[in-house]
Amino acid sequence: MTGMPRVLIVDDSEDNLYYLRTLLGAYGYEVESAVHGAEALEKARHSPPGLVISDLLMPVMDGYTLLRHWRQDDNLKDVPFVVYTATYTSPEDETLAVNLGADAFIVKPKEPDEFMAAIGHVLSRVTGAGARSVHMPEASDQDIVKQYSAALVRKLEDKTIQLETANRALQQEIADRKLADMRLETLIEQANIGILVHRNFKPILANGEMARIFGYASKDEIQNMPDCKLLVADGEWQRIEACNRERLEGGDVPAFYDLKGKRKDGTLIDLENRAFAIQWDDHLAVCSMLTDVTQQRKVEAQLRQSLRLEAVGQMTGGIAHDFNNLLTIIIGNAELIEESSDPSLRALAEVARKAAERGAELTGRLLAFSRQQPLDPKATDINLLITKMDGLIRRAIGGQLEIRTVLPANLWHVFVDPAQLENALLNLAINARDAMPDGGRLTIETSNIRMDEAAVADRGLAPGDYLLVTVSDTGTGMDKDTLARAFEPFFTTKEVGKGSGLGLSMVYGFVAQSRGHVRIHSAPGQGTSVRIYLPRAAEGIALATREIRDGSLPRGSEKILLVDDDAMVREMVVMQLQNLGYRVASAVNGSQALDLLEREGGFDLLFTDVVMPGGLNGRQLADEARKLSPGLRVILSSGYADPAVPHQGPLDQGVHLLNKPYRRSDLAKKVREALA
């Protein structure tokens, strides 16, 4: 097919845009998109498309308004316009679209082949007709707005009209009026939105939901108000008054808008208002239907923050992964140079190694925030861990602060990386110290908590048993703006040089990667409380044990197959292993490694990177290698938590994990641990 027209898709849903771009692109169409009518008009006027496919319910400018402008534009009126909607699907909605000039009205969802057949029909009809006479809508903007809002207010307006008719015919139809009054009252009282009828801000009618939203005991309190301006935030009523005045005069004003309400106790709330003019007692009044969307707005804000943190995390995680390979090489070579007999070389190597280790600490925090940090989770007794950390915490925060721990007996165990949990608690303790320059109290408290679906609804957790760790201080606290950015990497309120801005970011990433949740409660002058929810460990998992360290480096003579696609990393690790007495063969990728296993054999240990080219990642290579050599021990090495590394559970027997970057002592001990 040649000469395919360019298609402009208009939809505020990214999922719908993606679907249509993919479907139309598969059929050879060039696709452009816009998220609302105003953007679509601007793009089309700059470069008219060959076809437009538009949703109806959109922000800024809806599909009906776009269609009306489209048919009034001399440059666009001949371009076919297809309505594709899932919201407005009634015959009245289709009639309105066709009257405005739509070439087709398609209801979502539609099977792909049926959808493309309908599009082809529109294009063939328009192409075959040549120059066509386009129906130009005569409806005013006010008519369009009224028709668009009809679906939302139709029932209430119908009942209101019935009541007005009954009022005018009071002498003849008293029975009908009573019935209409009763039906209207039932409708209003059972509505789950606040309904208020007022004239010049003097309340005429209110329902029970209106009283509940604004914190009043009954609707009578609202109806008896001298002025319902008391229900809106300061500065809002002037805007509302101007809209109502124009609405009553027949002007073109929005029927739907957001506003700030004020409850009886002065608390501000977010409201959505649907307003229209109504005849009441032979005089015009305004009917407002109000919905409290305060919680919805909070959830939307949390979602936006979560998405932003996710995007930053992906970027920082990628950078940190690349750094870990470089740091592995720097640390390894620096340790080799430190064995030189030249004191000046040893001193330089020590400086380089320490700088690289500081870099490794930084990348570790970045990976923790991005939830790409390789974890070594174990069943952990948090009370015991906190007790053993007491001295470390006291040294970190100094003697001017009081430390209080509340560690109840019978606390559940949790399945976490104990070393990373120690880092998280230490970071929180240091933050608390900095928030209490004049002294204060740091409290670390643990408790068991069982959360049902309602409790986990806004935490992104699954219902179940959790252990709650609360770290609180009596310090300066945080304002709302600081609290909103507290988990962002590199964000800090400390002086330059006194904080990296990665402490809370690391805590956030570590807890999320451990399938938990972290929340901060704080206010200026009221201190800060950080609450960490961690899932309970399954029964039967052995508790973590403290590692016994000694100063000597274990050595050996076994045969090791090293696999890494980075030449510098590969050469450095081969040299270190050979210096420890091992016999080493190396491969660039999984295929080459399997070939060596088949040809040479006799390998005691496979030491492989996780992320490699060539079709096999490290975990897949390990599985294939153990088929060839069932007793083969395996070490997986990774700079971040690739999906191939099962970091959320225990590793298979005989498989070990070594995180990059690592020191020679870490390498030596891990090899002996794997071969033991």
MIMI-345642 format. One record per residue: residue in three letters; x, y, z of N, C-alpha, C in turn. Coordinates in steps of 0.05 Angstrom, whole numbers, plus 5000, padded with zeros to 4 digits. Each point is the difference from the previous one (the first is absolute). Last residue first. Layout:
N
ALAXYZXYZXYZ...
//
This chain:
676
ALA569345066000500049855025498149764999LEU501450714932501449744996499949825025ALA496350894999498649854979501249724997GLU504150615061497349935010498549834979ARG508350354977500349785019497349915011VAL500150744943500849764985500349765018LYS498150845038497649904986500849754985LYS506850475044498249875020497649884985ALA506350514949501349765011498149845018LEU497050844965500349794979501149745011ASP499750755056497349904995500049784980SER508150445016499349835023497149894997ARG503250614936501349744997499349825023ARG492850744978502950005007501149724996TYR491350444945500849855023503050035004PRO490550514949502949935000500749845025LYS492949604967502050194991499450285012ASN497148995041499250264988502550164992LEU497448925011502050195008499450264985LEU495048975026499950274988502250175011HIS497648864985500650225018500050264984VAL497048864998500150254985500350235020GLY498749085027502450014983500450254984GLN490249785029502349895013502449994981ASP492950764983500149714999502549905014LEU496250935035501149894976499949705000PRO492750655051502749875003500949894974GLY493750854993499849755014502849875002GLN498250834955497850015019499849745015HIS506350174928500750155024497850015020PRO503349464912497749985016500450145027VAL504150174899500949945027497650005018ALA499050224909501149735000501049925027PRO496550884980498049795004501149725001ASP506450805031498849914974497849795006ALA505250735061498249775002498649944974TYR510150425007497450085009498149764998GLY509249914982500250285009497350115008SER504148945000498250204988500550275012SER502948854994501050275007498350204985LEU499748905034498950204982501050275010ILE503648945013499850275012498950184978VAL500348855019499550244984500150255017ARG503048844991499250225017499950264983LEU498948914970501350264997498950215018GLY497549044983501250085026501350284999PRO495949564921498050045022501250105026SER502350104896501749935023498350045025LEU495950114916502549874991501649905023LYS492450495020499049764986502449844990ARG501550835039499649795020498749754989ALA501450774944502649895009499749775020GLU492450504970501049824979502649875009ASP496250635059498249774997501149804979ALA504650825011500449835023498249754998LEU499050674935502549864996500449805023GLN492750585007499549794980502549844995ARG500950745057498349795013499449774980GLY504950774968501549845019498449775013ASN496850304904500950165022501349815021LEU498949904889499849885027500950205021GLY499950254907497749835002499649865027GLY506850684965500449744989497849805005PRO503750865065498849964973500349714992MET499050335105501949954979498649984973VAL498850135114499150134976502149974978VAL501949605084497249944995499150114973ASP510149615030498450245001497149934993THR506649245042499050144976498650255006PHE506149085031499850275011499150184976LEU500648895030499350194978499650275013LEU505749065033498450245006499550164974ASP505049165002498749985026498050235005PHE504149454907499650255015498649965026GLY502349354926501650015024499850265016GLY498749954890498949875023501850045025GLU500650204897502149975021498949845023ARG494350174924502649924989502049935022GLU491050315020499949754986502849904991LEU499150845043499249795019500049734987LEU501650774947502349935017499349785019ASP493150344948501949864982502449915017LEU493650545041499049734997501949834983ALA502050925008500449865026499149714998GLN498450584927502949935002500649855026SER491350334989500549804980502949905001GLY497250735056499049745008500649784981ASN506750845000497149975002499249725007VAL509250294998498750264996497049985004ALA508149405050498350014976498650264999SER509049425054498050224998498549984973ALA506249415082499550034972497750214997VAL507549675083497850164989499949984970ARG504049605103500349974971497650114987TYR504050325100498049844984500949984971GLY504150505077500849734996498249834983LEU500250975023499149855023500449704997ASN502350614931501650085023499249855026GLN494849904922502549854997501950075023LEU491850464996499649715007502649844997GLN500150924975499649975029499649715008MET500850214908502550055014499749965030VAL492349944946501849774995502650045016VAL494050725001499249785018501749754995MET501650754945500650065028499349775018GLU497849954908502949985004500750055029ARG490950114976500849724997503049975006VAL496250864997499249865024501049714999MET501650514924501650105022499249865026ALA495049804921502849904998501650095024ASP489449804993501750235003502949915002ASP492849384997500350124974501850255000ASP500149065062499250295002500550124973VAL501649025061498550104976499250295005LEU507049135040499150275003498650094974LEU502949045053499350114974498750285005ILE507149335060497850184999499650104971LYS505249205069499850114973497450164997GLU506349835094497949894982500050144973SER505450145084501349914974498049894981GLY500650775090499349734991501349944974ARG498550745095501149944973499149734992PRO497450885074500149724994500949954971LEU502850815067498449954976500149714993SER500850545100501449864979498149964976GLY497450405086501650184984501349864976ASP490249775046502849995008501650154980ARG488849855035502150114982502749945011ILE489149655003502550015016502250084981GLU488950204998502349904986502550025018ARG489449885033502250204996502449874987THR489849664982502149985020502250204994ALA488649834978502750094991501949985023LEU491549344998500750275006502850074989ALA493149254956502150045021500750295003ILE490349614969502550114988502050055022GLY490849695016501949794992502650104987GLU490650554994500949825021502149814989ALA498950984956498549745001501249835022ALA500451085008501449774987498349755003ARG496151034995500849795019501349774985PRO500051044963498449755001501249795019LEU500751105012501549784986498449745003TYR499551165012498549755001501549794984ILE502351005051500849804980498449755005ARG500151125026498849745006500749814977VAL503250995049500349844976499049715007SER499151075042499649715005500149854973THR502751045050499649834976499849715009GLY498551085047501649774996499249844975GLN496550865030498749775013501549744995GLY501850914964500050035029498849765014PRO497450054900502050195012499650025030ALA497249094955499050274998502050185014SER498248884962501650225011498550264997HIS500648864974498150195012501750225013ILE501549184920501150205018497750175010ARG501748934957498450255000501150195021VAL501748994939501050205019498450254998HIS499748854974499050284995501250185022GLY502348964948498850145023499150274992ARG505249284952497149975000498750125024SER509350074972499549795020497049945003GLN503250714945501149754988499549765018ALA497550855032498349924977500949754988VAL505350375068497549905011498149904978PHE508350404975500449755014497449885010GLY499850874961500549794980500349735013TYR499050765057497649964983500449764981VAL507450285051498049875017497549934984MET506750514958500849735003498049845017SER498650914990499649874974500849705002LEU501750575073497249924999499349864974GLY508950315007499349845023497249894999LEU505150634939499349734991499149815023GLY503750954997497249994990499249734991SER508650335040499949934971497150024990GLY505350565083498149794994499849954970LYS505550675042499149865024498049794995GLY504050644935502249845012499249845024VAL494250844978501749874980502349865014GLU491250115058502050174988501749844980LYS490149655017502450045016501950194985THR491449614972499850275011502550065017THR498049324909500850035028499650295009PHE499349234912498650225012500850015030PHE503049324938501650244999498550245011PRO493649214974503049985003501250274996GLU490049855041501450054975503049985003PHE493049935069501249754990501450054973ALA495550725048501949885018501449764988ARG493050684969502449944985502049835016ALA491550315036499349904974502449914984LEU501150435085498949735003499449874973THR502550915003502349835005499149715002ASP493250644992501649994975502449825003LYS494350155075498749844980501749974975ASP505450185090497650114989498949834977MET505949645087500150084972497450134993GLY506349825098497849924983500350114971THR505650055086498850244988497649934982GLY502749275076501550214987498250214987THR499549115053498750245010501250254988ASP499048924961501650195015498350245009SER499548874961498950275003501950175016VAL498149004945502250165010499050295001THR495648944992499650295001502450135012VAL496349024953502350125013499650314998LEU493649054988500350294998502450095016LEU496249054948501450115023500550294995TYR492149294960502350174996501250075027ASP492149324945501550065024502550164993GLY491150034935501649805013501350105025PRO495950364895499149955028501749775012ALA504650604926498049795001499149965029LEU503550964959500949755011497849794997GLY500451004981501149834979501049745010ARG495450765046502849955005501349824979ASP490550305016501650224990503049965005ALA493649305024499050124975501750224989VAL500549405082502250014980499150154975ALA494049865074502450125012502250034979ALA491749574978499650285005502550145009GLU500049064988499950144975499650305003ASP504349545084498149904981500050174975MET507849795080498550194984498249864980ARG506149905098498649844980498250194984ILE509550075065497550134990498849824978ASN508350105086498649834980497550144992SER509050525036497549885007499049824978THR508750735041499149794983497349895009GLU507050955009497949835011499249794979ILE507250865031499849784981498149795012THR502951115016498649765009499849804977LEU505550965039499649824977498749745011ARG500951095038499749715004499649864974GLY505650965029497349894998500049715004GLY506850954975499449775017497149924996ASP504150704950500050085028499349775019PRO500049904904502650125006500350085030MET493849384938499950075028502750125009ALA498249644912497550165005499850095029ASP507249444970500350264986497550185005ARG499949105033502050165014500250294988ALA494549374957498750105025502050175015ASN503249584923498250214993498650125025ILE505449255012501750234994498250244992ALA495849175015501050115025501750254995LEU496849534926497850135013500950135027ASN506149474951499450254986497850165014LEU502049145034502250195006499550274986LEU494149294981499650105027502150205008ALA501049584916497650165000499650125028ASN507049384989500650254987497650195001GLU498749135032501750155018500750284988LEU495349414946498350105021501650165020GLN504749554934498750234989498050135020ALA504449205024502050214997498750254989PRO494749215008500650135026502050234998ASP492649634930502950005001500850155025VAL490549495000501450234988503049955000PHE490349605038501849894979501250244986VAL496149875107499550114973502149894981HIS494949725103502450044983499250114973TRP494450175095500349824976502750064987LEU498250145106499950144975500449814977ASN499749905102498349854981499750154973ALA502650645079500749724996498049884980PRO502751064998498449815014500949714994LEU504550994999500449754985498449785014VAL502851094997497649855010499949754983THR507750835027499149784983497649865014ARG506151005001498149835013499149784980ILE507950835020499249794983498149815015GLU504151095004498949775014499049804980LEU508050764985497349924995499349765017GLN508750434996498150205009497149924996GLY508649514976498949965027497950205009GLY502249604896501250165021498649975026ILE498749574909498450245006501150175023ALA504349174967499350164976498650265008ARG502349345066502450144990499350184977ARG493149485034500850205020502550154991ILE496949284947498250234998500850225019LEU504749185003500550144975498350254998GLY498549425073502650155003500650164975ASP492249454998499850225020502650165002MET497449184946500750264987500250235021LYS497149115022502849994994501050254987THR490849935020501549985025503150004995ILE494049954927500050275012501750015025LEU498749164959501650174983500250285012LEU494349385042502849945005501850174983ASN490950104986500650095027502949945006ILE496549694918500650285000500750105028ASP501149054950498850095025500750305003THR499349394906501550185018498450065025ALA501449364902498250045023501550145022LYS503450214903500049785019497950055021PRO504450404896498049995022500249755017ASP505850614932500549735011498149965024LEU500550684905499649965028500649715008PRO502250804918499949715007499749975030GLN496250854947502249925016499849705005GLN494050644954501649824983502449895015ARG493150715024499149725004501349804981SER501650985014498849914975498949715002PHE504650405074497750174993498549894976ALA507949575024497949955020497650164994LEU507650134948498749764993497849935020LEU505350755018498550054976498449744992ARG506049935071497650155007498350074976GLY508149564985498249835015497550145009THR506950484958498449854981498249805014LEU505750505055498150184987498349844980GLU507049555043497950065019497950184987ALA507649814950498349765002497850055020GLY506550664992498350004976498149765001ARG506450055066498050215005498150014976GLU507249434991498149895020497950215007ALA507150264944498249824986497949885018ALA506750545038498250174984498049824985LYS506749565048498050135018498150174985ARG507149614952498149805009497950125018ALA507050554970498249934978497949805009VAL506850235061498250234996498049934978GLU506649365016498150015022498150244997ALA507049904939498049804995497950005022LEU507550575007498250094979497749804996ALA506749765061498450235010498050104979ARG506249324976498049905019498250225010LEU507350234945497949884985497849895018SER507650355041498550224987497749894983PRO506149405043498250135019498350224987ASP504149094955500550294999497950145018SER499949064982502150065019500650305001SER490249534973502650084990501950065023GLU490449785004502049805008502850064990GLU492450544979500650035028502049795010ILE496249984912502350195002500850035029LEU492449474983502449874989502550185003GLU491650355022500949815021502449844990ALA496050604940501250155022501049815022ASN495249654927502750074993501450165022GLY490949765013501749764997502950074994ILE493550695004500649895027501949764998ILE497050394919501750195015500849885027ILE493849524946502750004988501950175016THR491050005025501149735005502949994989LEU494950774982501149995027501149735007LEU495750114916502550165001501349995028ASN491649584989502049864985502750145001ASN492650435039500949785016502149834985PHE495550754959502250085018501149755015ASP492349904945502550044984502450075017HIS491649945043500849734990502650024984ALA495750805030501449855022501049734990ILE494650524942502750125004501649855020GLY491149734986501649944977502850115003GLY493650215067500849725001501849924976THR496150865005502349985018500949715002MET492450184945502450134990502449965018GLN491649665027501049854977502650134989GLY495550435070501349765009501149844977VAL494850774985502650085010501649755007ALA491149874975501650094977502850075009GLU493849775067500749774984501850074976LEU496550685055502249865014500849754984ARG492650484968502550174997502349865013LEU491649605009500949984972502650164996SER495650075083501149734997501249964972GLN495450805020502649995014501449734996ARG491350114966501950164984502849995013LEU493049585046500749854976502050164983GLN496550405077501849795007500949844976ALA493550664988502650135005502149785008GLU491249724987501150084974502850135004VAL495049785076500949754987501450074974LYS495950705046502349915014501249754987ARG491950344967502250174992502649925015GLN492149555022500849934973502450174991GLN495950185083501649765001501049924972THR494250755005502550055014501849765001VAL491050234958502249844987502650045014ASP488650145008502550035015502149824988THR491150474953501249755007502750065014LEU489950534969502850005010500949735008MET492350634942500449725009503049975006SER492650874989502849905000499949715010CYS493050824957500249745013502949904997VAL494551014997502349834992499949745016ALA491850724966501849945022502349834988LEU490650664967502449844995501749975025HIS489250095002502450174997502449824995ASP490949695019499750204979502450194997ASP500249255060498050195009499850234981TRP507549514968499149925027498150225011GLN506249634908497750155008499049905027ILE510449944962497549865004497850205008ALA511349864961497850175007497449845002PHE509949575019498350084978497850185011ALA510149395026498050225006498450064975ARG507549315053498450004975497750195005ASN510249815050497350125000498849984972GLU508149565071499250034972497150095000LEU508250105080497349934990499950024970ASP507049965095499850034971497349904991ILE502750475099499749754985499850064970LEU503050455106499650034971499849734987THR497750335105501649834983499350054971GLY495450385079502050164986501849844981ASP492149705052502450045018502250164987LYS492049784952499250155023502350065019ARG502749854898498349865019499450175024LYS502550264896500950035027498049875019GLY503849944888497950035019501250045028LYS503350144892500849945027497750055019LEU499649704891500150235019501049895027ASP498249744884501149945027499950255017TYR493249744913502550125008500849925028PHE491849984915501549825017502750135007ALA493850404940498149875018501449825021PRO503450934944500449715005497849905019VAL497550834938501949955022500249705005ASP495050784935501449754995502249965022GLY490450585011502650014988501249724998GLY491350365038500149844975502750004987GLU497250385087499450184977500249864973LEU502049555081497250085002499250194978ARG509149735006498349774995497050085000GLU506550645024500049964972498249764992ARG501150175091498750234988499849964970ASN504849375049497149975004498550234987CYS509550025000499049794983497049975002ALA504250625057500250094972498949794981GLU500749775091497950204996500050104971ILE506949425027497549854998497750204994ARG508550365018500049854974497349864995GLN501250425083499950214979499949864972TRP501249475079497250084994499850214979GLU508449645036498749844980497350114992GLY505950365070500950064973498749844978ASP500149585096500350294995501250044972ALA494549105013502450135010500150294993VAL490549505013502350004981502350155012LEU491349905043500849734992502349994981LEU495550805034501549885022501049724992LYS494250534946502850054995501849885022CYS490150014997501649764997502850044990ASP492750575063501650034976501749754997PRO493750085070499350264986501450024973MET497049055045502250194998499150264988ASN494849175013499550235016502350205000GLN500449164953497750154989499450255016ILE506849415031500850134975497750174989GLU498449505077502050195007500950164975ASP494149264991498750255010502050225006LYS502449104976499650184978498750265008SER505849485074497749944983499950204977ALA507649955060498349795012497749934982TYR509450354958497850115016498249775010GLY508250004939500349975029497950125017PHE501349914900501150255012500049995030ILE496949254946502550094987501250245016ARG491549685027502149825007502750094989ALA492150474977500750045028502449835008MET496449874915501250275001501050065029GLU494949234984502749964992501650265000GLY490650005018501649905022502949964993ASN494750754945499449725008501949915022ALA495451004965502449855003499349715008LEU495651054963499749715005502749875003ILE499150954997497149934997499549715007PRO508150825020499249734996497049974999LYS506250834970498149955021499049714996PHE505950464938501449885023498249965024ASN496550304916501850215011501349905026ARG493849314980499650244984501650235013HIS499948824999500250275013499550224980VAL500548845023498750204983500150275015LEU505649005005499350265012498750174979ILE504048935024498350164983499250255015GLY507849135002498850225013498450174981ILE501548934987501450254996498550225015ASN497049094991502549995014501850234994ALA488749845005502350064982502549995017GLN491049925034501549754995502450054983GLU494050725022501149895025501749754996ILE495650424926502050185011501349875025LEU492849554958502350014982502350165013THR491849975045501349745001502650014983GLU494550754997501349985026501549745003LEU494750124923502450185000501549985026ARG491949534994502049884983502550174999MET492650345047501149775014502249874984ASP495350724962501750095023501349765013ALA493849824932502550114989501950095022LEU491549725025501549774990502750094989LYS493950665028501049855023501749774991ARG495750484933502150165012501249855024ASP492549654957502449964984502450155012ALA491650105040501049735004502649954985ILE495350824989501249985026501349725005GLU496050544918501449745002501549985027GLN494550784972498849784986501249725006GLN503250845039497249995006498749754987LEU509350194985499549925027497049965006ALA506450184920497349884999499149915027ARG508550404988498350174984497149904999ASN506649475044499650265015498150184985ALA502649184960498149965021499550255016THR506650024933497349974988497949965022GLU508950035028499250264991497249994988LEU504049185024499250165024499050284992GLN503549434933497449905010499050165024ILE508550204967498050094982497249905008THR507349675047499650285006497950134983LYS502749114984498350025024499550295008ASP505649854926497349904994498250025024GLU509150225011498650214985497149914994LEU505849385041499450215018498450224986LYS503249284948497949915019499150235018ARG507250164938497449974987497849925020VAL509950225006497950145016497249944990LEU508349634962500650025029497650105016ALA500049924903500249745012500450005030ALA499850814948497449895004500149725013SER507250634970499649955029497349865005TYR502550244910502349855011499549925029GLN494050574955499749734991502249825012LYS500350925019497749885012499749714992VAL506850514960500649955028497749865014ILE498750284910502049785002500649935029ASP494550744983498649754994501949765003GLN503750865008498349945023498649734996ASP505050364929501749885020498449935025SER494350014912501850195013501749855020ALA495849584906499650035029502050195012GLU499249674908499050275005499750055030PRO506549354929498250025023499250295005MET502649514906501150205019498150045023HIS502549214920497950125017501350195020VAL503949774901500449945029497850145016SER501849624895498650225015500149925030ARG507549694924497449945013498950245014ALA507549604919499350245016497249955012GLY503049104975501450244990499450245018ALA497249045007498150224997501350254988GLY504949205022498349964977498150224995THR505750025076501650024975498349964975VAL496049915085500850284996501550034974ARG497549135026497650164994500750294994SER506849415027499149944973497650164992LEU503450085088501850114981499149954971VAL494949635071499950295001501850124978HIS500449075012497550084988499750304999GLY507449635044500349974971497450094986ILE499949975093501750224992500349994969ALA495449295040498450255002501750244991ALA504349175005498149994978498350265000MET506049865070501450084976498250004976PHE496549715083500750285001501350094974GLU498149095011497550154996500650305000ASP507149425018499249984972497550154994PRO503249985091501850144981499149994971GLU492849985079502049814991501750144978LYS495650585077499349894973502249814992PRO495650525097502249914983498949884974LYS496750835012502149835011498849795018VAL495250524914500049975029502249815008ILE498050724914500849735007500249985031PHE496350624912499850005030500549725009ALA501850694906499449745012500050025030ASP500750774945499749814978499449725010ALA497751015045501749765001499449824977GLY495850905025501649954976501849765001LEU493050385061502250184999501949954977ASN492549455017499050274993502250204999VAL502149135029499450004971499050274991ALA501649875092502549994985499550014970LEU492549965058501450265003502650004983THR495349195005498550204984501450275001GLU503349315055500749964972498650204982ASP497950025091502850084996500849974971GLU491549695026500150295000502850114995PRO498649065010499250104974500050314998SER506949575069497149994996499350104972THR508949975045499349784982497049984994TYR509050525050497450094989499149804978THR507849755044498550145021497250084991ALA507249604947499049795019498250125021THR503750264891499450075028499149755016TYR503350504902500649745011499850035031VAL497650544898499850015029500449715011VAL503350534906498949765011500050035031PHE501050614902500150015029498649765012PRO504750434900498249825013500549995031VAL501950864936501549775010498149825016ASP497650864960499849774982501549755009LYS500150855047497249905000499749764982LEU508050585020499849745013497349874995ASN502950904971502249824992499649715010ASP493850715021500049964971502249804991ASP494650025095502650094989500249934970GLN492849755059499850294995502650114988ARG498949095029498250044977499750294993TRP505349765076501149874976498350064975HIS497250285087502150174989501149894974ARG493949455045498750254992501950204987LEU503449205039498549944976498650254989LEU504350065084502049974978498649964973THR494750015077500950274993502049994978TYR497149185033497850144987500850284991GLY506149465051499849924972497750144985ASP504850515083498949744995499649944971MET507150645057497950024980499149714994VAL504750175083500650244985497950054978PRO500748985036500350265013500550224979MET493949124978502850085003500250275015LEU492749234953500550115027503050055003LEU497349664916498250225006500650135027ASP506749514920498349945023498150245006SER504449794900500050155025498249885021ILE505649974898498549815017500150125028VAL501850364891500350045029498249795014LEU505450174897497849885016500550065029GLY505850334934498149894981497649885014PRO505850875037500349724996498149904978PRO504951015015497549855000500549704995SER506050785044500449804979497649825000HIS499850795051502850034990500549814977ARG491849975045500250254985502850054989ALA498549255055498649964974500250264984LYS503549995089501649844982498749984972GLU495250465066502550144994501749844981LEU492149615032499550224982502550144991ALA500749335067499449884973499550224980GLU501150245090502549924989499649894971ALA492350215049501550254993502749934987GLY494349295032499250134975501650244993HIS504849235056497450135003499550164975VAL507749455008498649905024497550155006ALA505749684905499550235018498449905023SER506449574909498149995022499850275015GLU502849424900500750225017497950015022VAL503749264917498250085022501250235015GLU499949394901501650195015498250125021TYR498349014953499250285003502250155015GLY499449034978501550174983499350305001TYR497049205053498750014974501350204981ALA503049895090500249744988498749984972GLY499250795052502749974989500449734987LEU492050175047500150144974502749984987LEU499049605086498249884980500250134973THR505050365072501049744993498349884978ARG497350825037502550034985501049744990LEU492549985056499350094974502550054983TYR501249745090498549794986499550094971TYR503850625059501949794993498749794983LEU494550685035501850104979502049794991ASN494449805073498550004975501750104977ASP503850015086499649734991498549994974GLU501350835042502549904987499749714991SER492150755011501049765013502549904984ASP494650764975501650075023501049755015ASP497750224891499149855024501750075023VAL499450084886499550195022498849845024ILE505849864899498449875021499850205023LEU502150034888500350145026498249875020VAL504849684901497849995019500750155025ARG502849944888501050045027497650025019PRO499649434906499750275012501350005028MET503049394913498549985025499950285013GLY503749654911498550255004498449995026THR502149064961501550244998498350245006MET500648845013498350245000501850255000
//
